[in-house]
Amino acid sequence: MKLHGKSLFLLTFVVAIGIFAGGCSKASSPVNKPSFTPETYPIIDGSTVTIPLSEHLAASLMNLDLETARQYVLHNKTHQAYVNLIEKKADLIFVTSPSVGEMELAEQGNVELEVIPIVSEAFVFLTGADNPVTNLSLEDIQRIYKGEITNWKEVGGEDLPITAYQRPVDSGSQTGFLDLVMKEQQPMEAPSTLVIAGMGELIDTVAAYTNEPSGIGYSYYYYTSEMWGNEKVKLLSVDGVAPSNTTISSHEYPIHTAYYAVIRKEEAKDSDVRKIISYILSEDGQNLMEEAGYVKITEKK
């Protein structure tokens, strides 16, 4: 993640993410499941892609059926969820990793954030189902998005120009793209027509190129596999490994990440939101996450 000379606060925060991500594994010690009513349930916000996580958690912790629990779940998307947490309009958020802009907002608000991985995830690339290309190296992807590879024939495909879609700044998947894929490299500036507002819309836009398979885009594995299926797109292997629950859990798939529970660090050690996070990381909690379709958090072996 590029910090561009930002303060020690931001550096410490980035290091904290790495420590949590590398050190978390399936909890084996028993954890009491907290119990709430709709009136006592903390205010939880988050990304679109973590809505099913919140729904299953709310149902379990309030002892409700899933349909009833859904009325108590409201996610305002990644960036607004961070804003709401910083402004103390939310107690806990389930999100992708924070952007530099969101960390700056926290610093400006004098809020220190605690970022804890709760389920494993992967960052994936997709193209039209009819595209003969099935695998790209991470270097190929970086060069495509830097504008150095511009035709599919350069990576074993047809003689067609590559249409490389991006997401808006501060969206969860754009932050993931910059941090996990581009890293220290700068992507080309995408024309406004190639910046797609929603993850689902990006998938559908790439799918529209199925008869002339020139599109490439990106998202998170859970979203593409569980929330927004489209038979006209396919997920690409990266460095020879296809994304799947198995390869994500084992960290064999190379672009590995997580979804995070984020709280204000000032939260008391016995606060309700800390009890919720402890439950999620327990064996029972991780089984609940798997039931919702996510991949359990695991250590890299």
Wavefront OBJ file of the C-alpha trace (Angstrom):
o trace
v 0.000 0.000 0.000
v 1.493 3.351 -0.967
v 1.646 5.853 1.858
v 3.348 8.674 -0.059
v 5.078 10.023 3.058
v 2.041 9.882 5.336
v 2.368 9.980 9.095
v 3.512 7.312 11.520
v -0.154 6.850 12.455
v -0.881 5.473 8.984
v 2.276 3.367 8.932
v 1.406 1.834 12.286
v -2.093 1.104 11.024
v -0.832 -0.663 7.893
v 1.572 -2.756 9.963
v -1.321 -3.681 12.274
v -3.296 -5.052 9.329
v -0.373 -7.257 8.366
v 0.050 -8.554 11.901
v -3.629 -9.476 12.204
v -3.754 -11.029 8.721
v -0.733 -13.220 9.335
v -1.537 -14.214 12.876
v -5.190 -15.169 12.800
v -6.295 -18.778 12.463
v -9.246 -20.894 13.417
v -9.872 -20.449 17.128
v -10.029 -23.660 19.112
v -10.838 -22.319 22.611
v -14.553 -22.194 23.437
v -16.178 -18.771 23.222
v -19.590 -17.949 24.630
v -21.963 -16.755 21.955
v -23.305 -13.309 22.873
v -27.043 -12.783 22.740
v -28.955 -9.658 21.732
v -32.403 -8.320 21.040
v -33.049 -5.956 18.127
v -32.995 -3.127 20.676
v -29.564 -4.039 22.100
v -27.866 -5.157 18.887
v -24.886 -2.907 18.010
v -25.039 -0.686 14.917
v -23.260 -2.670 12.212
v -22.418 -1.380 8.740
v -20.281 -2.703 5.924
v -19.532 -3.506 2.310
v -22.057 -4.950 -0.131
v -20.076 -8.170 -0.273
v -20.428 -8.777 3.486
v -24.225 -8.409 3.643
v -24.805 -12.208 3.821
v -22.217 -12.390 6.614
v -24.129 -9.758 8.594
v -27.471 -11.449 7.907
v -26.325 -14.845 9.186
v -24.634 -13.252 12.194
v -27.694 -11.171 13.107
v -29.958 -14.204 12.829
v -27.674 -16.246 15.068
v -27.034 -13.604 17.730
v -30.649 -12.416 17.946
v -32.117 -15.923 17.610
v -34.144 -14.973 14.541
v -34.853 -16.668 11.252
v -32.822 -15.312 8.343
v -35.710 -13.470 6.692
v -36.586 -11.641 9.906
v -32.940 -10.817 10.612
v -32.522 -9.153 7.205
v -34.645 -6.179 8.272
v -31.990 -5.314 10.870
v -29.086 -5.382 8.407
v -28.141 -2.193 6.574
v -24.825 -1.872 4.753
v -23.948 1.474 3.162
v -21.022 0.155 1.060
v -17.352 0.224 1.958
v -16.422 3.899 1.986
v -19.551 5.134 3.758
v -19.199 2.352 6.328
v -15.716 3.628 7.197
v -17.057 7.185 7.392
v -19.878 6.059 9.693
v -17.478 4.207 11.991
v -15.100 7.171 12.170
v -18.001 9.535 12.884
v -19.352 7.128 15.533
v -22.545 6.451 13.608
v -21.658 2.737 13.535
v -20.117 0.504 16.200
v -18.667 -2.228 13.978
v -18.150 -2.604 10.234
v -17.484 -5.646 8.035
v -15.445 -4.423 5.096
v -12.541 -4.818 2.709
v -9.233 -3.238 3.694
v -9.175 0.554 4.115
v -7.878 2.859 1.423
v -5.247 5.496 2.131
v -8.053 8.068 1.892
v -10.051 6.263 4.569
v -7.028 6.047 6.849
v -6.512 9.777 6.374
v -10.144 10.366 7.380
v -9.543 8.359 10.553
v -6.452 10.393 11.355
v -8.291 13.654 10.729
v -11.037 12.490 13.095
v -8.449 11.468 15.706
v -9.767 7.909 15.543
v -7.490 4.867 15.657
v -8.940 1.867 13.882
v -8.487 -1.784 14.767
v -8.642 -4.065 11.730
v -9.213 -7.804 12.266
v -9.516 -10.429 9.492
v -12.556 -12.637 9.999
v -12.879 -14.683 6.773
v -10.483 -15.510 3.964
v -10.999 -14.079 0.502
v -9.315 -13.771 -2.879
v -9.103 -11.028 -5.451
v -10.099 -12.389 -8.853
v -10.012 -11.365 -12.500
v -12.749 -12.159 -14.982
v -13.249 -12.060 -18.710
v -15.852 -13.178 -21.249
v -16.631 -16.892 -21.152
v -15.740 -17.197 -24.864
v -12.273 -15.706 -24.394
v -9.764 -18.526 -25.078
v -7.389 -17.104 -22.461
v -7.775 -19.005 -19.187
v -4.667 -17.941 -17.267
v -2.647 -14.788 -16.761
v 0.458 -14.246 -14.694
v 0.355 -11.535 -12.067
v 2.934 -9.694 -14.161
v 0.648 -9.963 -17.232
v -2.193 -8.384 -15.247
v 0.001 -5.572 -13.991
v 1.248 -4.865 -17.512
v -2.313 -4.882 -18.905
v -3.382 -2.295 -16.354
v -0.267 -0.208 -16.949
v -1.111 -0.135 -20.667
v 1.948 -2.169 -21.691
v -0.055 -5.173 -22.951
v -2.915 -3.944 -25.113
v -3.964 -6.938 -27.230
v -5.133 -10.387 -26.165
v -2.834 -12.033 -28.729
v 0.109 -10.935 -26.542
v -1.097 -13.344 -23.819
v -2.220 -16.218 -26.041
v -5.645 -14.958 -27.058
v -7.288 -13.619 -30.186
v -6.183 -10.514 -32.064
v -8.435 -8.153 -30.133
v -7.703 -5.005 -28.125
v -7.971 -5.462 -24.364
v -10.691 -3.411 -22.667
v -9.510 -3.081 -19.041
v -12.218 -1.995 -16.601
v -11.601 -0.392 -13.213
v -13.715 0.641 -10.202
v -14.043 4.104 -8.626
v -11.492 5.376 -6.099
v -12.298 4.324 -2.488
v -14.524 1.461 -3.602
v -13.528 -1.755 -1.842
v -12.442 -3.547 -4.995
v -10.430 -0.580 -6.300
v -8.537 -0.440 -3.017
v -7.921 -4.183 -3.281
v -6.775 -3.810 -6.879
v -4.238 -1.121 -5.987
v -2.957 -2.788 -2.795
v -2.994 -6.471 -3.725
v -2.290 -6.374 -7.457
v -0.599 -3.167 -8.548
v 1.256 -2.665 -5.247
v 3.970 -0.074 -5.945
v 3.067 0.175 -9.641
v 0.790 2.847 -11.058
v -2.106 1.712 -13.292
v -3.019 3.699 -16.366
v -5.834 6.185 -15.890
v -9.013 4.545 -17.091
v -11.382 6.566 -19.312
v -14.578 7.421 -17.449
v -16.507 4.960 -19.620
v -14.285 2.158 -18.272
v -14.787 3.068 -14.585
v -17.778 1.029 -13.430
v -19.615 2.144 -10.287
v -20.825 -1.210 -8.954
v -19.153 -4.621 -8.739
v -22.181 -6.291 -10.284
v -22.323 -3.776 -13.097
v -18.637 -4.413 -13.820
v -19.280 -8.147 -14.122
v -22.231 -7.579 -16.434
v -20.268 -5.090 -18.533
v -17.470 -7.598 -19.050
v -20.091 -10.241 -19.848
v -21.493 -8.029 -22.601
v -18.245 -8.606 -24.499
v -18.729 -12.369 -24.622
v -19.217 -12.401 -28.413
v -16.087 -10.292 -28.821
v -14.140 -11.269 -25.703
v -12.085 -8.138 -25.142
v -13.122 -7.168 -21.606
v -11.259 -7.818 -18.352
v -12.337 -6.744 -14.884
v -11.900 -7.684 -11.247
v -13.833 -8.349 -8.084
v -13.781 -10.473 -4.947
v -14.293 -14.215 -5.185
v -17.294 -14.377 -2.867
v -19.135 -11.676 -4.769
v -18.622 -13.268 -8.175
v -19.304 -16.833 -7.033
v -22.111 -16.321 -4.492
v -23.785 -12.949 -5.047
v -23.622 -11.975 -8.716
v -23.360 -15.016 -10.926
v -23.162 -14.466 -14.668
v -22.647 -17.446 -16.971
v -21.203 -15.178 -19.664
v -18.048 -14.517 -17.651
v -15.341 -16.789 -16.285
v -12.703 -16.372 -13.611
v -9.103 -16.464 -14.774
v -6.380 -18.527 -13.179
v -3.464 -16.444 -11.918
v 0.038 -17.895 -12.151
v -1.553 -21.224 -13.060
v -3.890 -21.479 -10.056
v -7.667 -21.159 -10.372
v -9.529 -19.471 -7.487
v -11.649 -21.859 -5.414
v -12.566 -22.385 -1.776
v -9.724 -24.905 -1.538
v -6.998 -22.803 -3.163
v -8.076 -19.721 -1.214
v -8.075 -21.570 2.112
v -4.624 -23.036 1.397
v -3.299 -19.690 0.116
v -2.254 -21.494 -3.070
v -4.164 -18.915 -5.115
v -1.702 -16.003 -5.175
v -3.928 -12.939 -4.627
v -5.117 -13.658 -1.107
v -6.899 -11.237 1.203
v -9.685 -11.210 3.791
v -12.812 -9.459 4.907
v -12.286 -7.511 8.082
v -14.132 -6.528 11.224
v -13.130 -2.936 11.954
v -13.775 -1.125 15.223
v -12.486 1.958 16.986
v -9.481 0.899 19.046
v -10.908 2.700 22.070
v -13.579 0.006 22.419
v -13.505 -1.527 25.903
v -12.080 -5.046 26.156
v -15.466 -6.382 27.266
v -17.574 -4.378 24.791
v -20.342 -6.034 22.816
v -18.558 -5.565 19.497
v -15.401 -7.239 20.808
v -17.550 -10.133 22.038
v -19.068 -10.403 18.546
v -15.639 -10.501 16.905
v -14.414 -13.141 19.377
v -17.448 -15.237 18.534
v -16.874 -14.887 14.772
v -13.295 -16.121 15.227
v -14.374 -19.071 17.366
v -14.931 -22.504 15.875
v -18.718 -22.049 15.986
v -18.438 -18.586 14.462
v -16.221 -19.780 11.645
v -18.680 -22.587 10.923
v -21.409 -19.942 10.695
v -19.277 -17.941 8.237
v -18.801 -21.067 6.134
v -22.549 -21.699 6.230
v -23.007 -18.200 4.780
v -20.707 -19.171 1.903
v -17.401 -17.606 3.014
v -14.014 -19.273 3.398
v -12.807 -19.800 6.965
v -9.844 -17.748 8.080
v -6.634 -19.746 7.921
v -2.937 -19.264 8.380
v -0.610 -19.524 5.411
v 1.316 -22.767 5.688
l 1 2 3 4 5 6 7 8 9 10 11 12 13 14 15 16 17 18 19 20 21 22 23 24 25 26 27 28 29 30 31 32 33 34 35 36 37 38 39 40 41 42 43 44 45 46 47 48 49 50 51 52 53 54 55 56 57 58 59 60 61 62 63 64 65 66 67 68 69 70 71 72 73 74 75 76 77 78 79 80 81 82 83 84 85 86 87 88 89 90 91 92 93 94 95 96 97 98 99 100 101 102 103 104 105 106 107 108 109 110 111 112 113 114 115 116 117 118 119 120 121 122 123 124 125 126 127 128 129 130 131 132 133 134 135 136 137 138 139 140 141 142 143 144 145 146 147 148 149 150 151 152 153 154 155 156 157 158 159 160 161 162 163 164 165 166 167 168 169 170 171 172 173 174 175 176 177 178 179 180 181 182 183 184 185 186 187 188 189 190 191 192 193 194 195 196 197 198 199 200 201 202 203 204 205 206 207 208 209 210 211 212 213 214 215 216 217 218 219 220 221 222 223 224 225 226 227 228 229 230 231 232 233 234 235 236 237 238 239 240 241 242 243 244 245 246 247 248 249 250 251 252 253 254 255 256 257 258 259 260 261 262 263 264 265 266 267 268 269 270 271 272 273 274 275 276 277 278 279 280 281 282 283 284 285 286 287 288 289 290 291 292 293 294 295 296 297 298 299 300 301
